[in-house]
Amino acid sequence: MEHNPANSNFIRNIIKEDLESGKRNHVITRFPPEPNGYLHIGHAKSIVINFDLADEFNGKTNLRFDDTNPLKEDVEYVNSIKEDVQWLGYDWDGLFFASDYFEEMYNRAVLLIKKGKAYVDDLSADEIRAYRGTLKEPGKDSPYRDRSVEENLDLFERMRKGEFGNGEKVLRAKIDMKSPNINLRDPVIYRISHATHHNTGDKWCIYPMYAFAHPIEDAIEDVTHSICTVEFEDQRPLYNWVVAETEMAGTPQQIEFGRLNITNAVMSKRKLRKLVEEGIVDGWDDPRMPTISGLRRKGYTPEAIRAFVRETGVSKGSGFVDSQMLDHFVREDLKLKSPRTMGVVRPLKVVITNYPEGQVEMLDAEINPENPEMGTRQIPFSREIYIEQEDFMEDPPKKYFRLFPGNEVRLKHAYFIKCEDFIKDEDGNVVEIHCTYDPETKSGTGFTGRKVKGTLHWVEASQAVPAEFRLFEPLLLDEEPEAEVEAEVANVAGTEEETVEVEKSFLDHVNPNSMKVLNGFVEDNMKGVAPQEKFQFFRHGYFNVDPKYTTADKLVFNEIVSLKSSFKL
């Protein structure tokens, strides 16, 4: 698989130095998603980095599900993540679940208790938070911190047996309540959760916290380089503490890189879930969603996403990337692959009054002028065609070169036509244009008698195929890109989730015009196109055949990107 190692910069250099110095003799990376939602474009960066680096150094990459929170996890998410990783073009070497190691994690927690490095705490989540202190003030010891090893072992075993309710007790690491790093102030490493787990069922009612489980998983799998986003940097001392104090044989090295934040995109799994749950979008794979499944359904290609991620590079900073950059790579990937065709999204009938009634002729048209090897197609032409409503004006402004009374334009691949008359309905809307054509001006004949300034796309009426077109705008208005800490990154108090982001009603910023559904027509040769086929519609942009709603009787096209953009690399 193609890749650009130069864009892996500092992480690549760390791995290279480890191998050259003899510190490591192999490379194993991992992509460790939590199965509590669908992956988004930000996860694609982690996927590409981990798999590309392992591939470059002849190593391995594991796909591991950090399924330590049964309240938010589901097999649906597991399956979607597998599909997304494979669609992006990668195959994992090992498939693992955190839940595979629950017994081992429990035993390591018992070891910590025996070493006096962990204790059972009866404080509530709110009390733990209050005792924890702030970034400016040290924490204070829990009154249960000095329980004996014997008492802690007994209580922890009873927690496992289900003798206590949710939130009654937690197991905390005993580190340093006065540490300047708040993550080391006796973080919770086990909590009680009487919930059915998607993998282990009801076998367990206590579950390890992410910050405790993750380093143990890496060590068990002999991961050499635990590559993660920069919000985990403050947790690296806890990561190393867990590996050392649980006496794991493996010694993975955590390395952090800056998150991928894209303008006009919601990069928060929690917010994305809210959009789905509130019915604002058509599921996780809605084409307006920045999920990988949404981008796939919209028509983005894995090649474009990989190229985009590699171009953004890898650094410690979490700057914002213009969303137009991603669209640029989609255009670059599709321009040589996609057949050209014509589609009318807001149809207006044109009658060519001097064209023979009942006659249909076939015209030659290139499939892709930028890729002549794709050949040609034939399109029908007759007395009646459809053009775009916006391509006719009764009283046009200056420099309007499309159709208006007395003006002549070229029909793409066909003839010059001249507007002679038009018909309005009772509301004053133009519903039909009457034109004449010049048979000497047929495209491809070399006609040079005169020139016209406007070229219109069109679809022959008698054989036109009805189609639905879905046009998209950003889902949220005035939404600043965020670098939200997801899942349990900031969870040191034992609550289900804590984030550093201030809660706000982002739903108030939903764009009511984020999707427009229009009904028009496409060329006759579009009959039978398959879901996920991609086309460039002349003057409109690139479109994808929607895999969810397209049927044998109904074509639905999702707009991928417009034809042009002012964005430049």
C-alpha positions, 0 to 999 in steps of 0.5 A: 500500500502506498504511503508517505513515511515522511509525514509520520515524522517524530513518531517514525523517528522514535521507532527508527531510533528504538530499532537502531539502538537495540531497545526494540527488535520488533514493532507492534502498534494497535488501534484501540477504539471503544465500541460505544459509537461509530468511528469518525474522520478523526479516528481515521488519522489514528488508523492510518498512522498505526497501520502505516508505521507498522507496515513501514517497519515490517511490524504488526497492528492489532485491532483491539476493542477497549470494551470496559464500559458495558453501559455504552457498548454494543455489538453494532459498534464492534461490527461497524468499526471492523467494516470501517477499518477494512474499508479504509484499506487495512487488515489487522494482525490480531483481533482482541477485546479488553474483555478477553483480559478481565480475569488477568486485570482482576488478578493484577488489581489484587496484586496492587492491593497486596503490595499496598498500592490499591484500596477499596474506597466508600466515598461517592463519586461526588465526594471523590471529586471534592477530595481530589482537589484542583489544578492549583490545590492538592487533594486530600486523603480518603478516610478509607485510604489506610484500610488494611491489605486484608480488608481491601482484599475481602472487600474487592472480592465481595465487589466481584461477587456482587454484594454491593450496588452501583457506586457503593464502592470503587477500587482506587490506586494508591499513588499521591493525593498531592501530586501536581498531576491530577491523574495520579491522585489515587485514580479509580481503577475499578467500579461496580456496574451491574450491567450485561456486557456484550462479550462476557454477559453477566459474568462480571459486575465490576469493570476496570477503568480505561486508564487502568485497563489500557496499559495492561492490554498493551503490555499483554499484547506486547505492543511496543509503541502505544500511539495515541492522541495528545490529550492522553499526555498527562495520563502517561505517568499513570500509564507507566505506573500501571505497567510497572506496579502490576509487574507486566512483562511487556513495556509499551511506550506511549507516544502522543500526537495532535488530534485531527480537528476539521472545520465545520465538522463535529468531532465528538462521539457524544455529540454525534450520538446525540444527533442520532438519538434526537433523530436529527440525522438519518443514523450514524451513516447519514452523509452529513455526518463526519463518521467514516460510514457517513463519508462512505455513504456520501461517496468519499473514497478510502484513497482520498481519506488516506491521502488527506490524513497523510498530507496533514502529517503528524505533530504534537499540535492539535490545529484545525484543518480546513474541511476543503482540504479533504474535499480537495483530495476527494476531487483529485481521486475522483477526477480520473475515475468517475464517468461524466454524465448529465443530470438535471436537478430542477427540470424545465422542459424545452420543446425544440419546435423545428426538430422532427416529431417522433425522431430520436437520434443518438449522440456521441459523448466522451465518458471522461475527457481527462481519461480517454481510455474510458471511451465514449457513451451514446445519449439520446436527443429529441424534440423535447429535453429538460434543462435546469430552471436556473439556465433560463431567465426572462429578463436576464442581467448583463453577462448572463450567457444562458438561455433567454428570449432571442439568445442562442446557446450550445447544448453539451454534446448536441446543437445550438438552440435559440429561445423563441418563446416560453409559457408560464403557468397561472402563477407566473412561473415559466414551465416550458421553453420553445426553441429552434435548433440549427442542424449545422451546429452538431457537436463534433462536426467542426462547425465554426460558423459562429460562437456562443458563450453559454453551454448548457447540460440537458437530458432528453425527455422521453427516455429520461430516468427520474432521480432524487438528488441530495445536496448538502451543507454543513450540519451545524452553523457557527460551530467551532471545531472542538478537541473534545476529550472523549470517553473516560480520558478525564475520568479519575473520579469514577463517574461514567464520563467526564470531559474537559468540554463545557456542556452546551446546547449545540443542537441550537446550531443545527442547520435547517438547510443541511440537506436539500432533496430535489427531484430531477432526471438523469441520462437513460444510460444511468438505468441499473447503476449500482449503489456506491457508483460515483459520477461527475454530473456536468456543471454540478459536481461529483455524486454517489449512488446512495446505498441505503435508499436506491432501489431498482425503481428509484435512483438516489444520488448523494452530492459528494463535492462540488466541481471546483474550490478555491482551496489550494495546498 
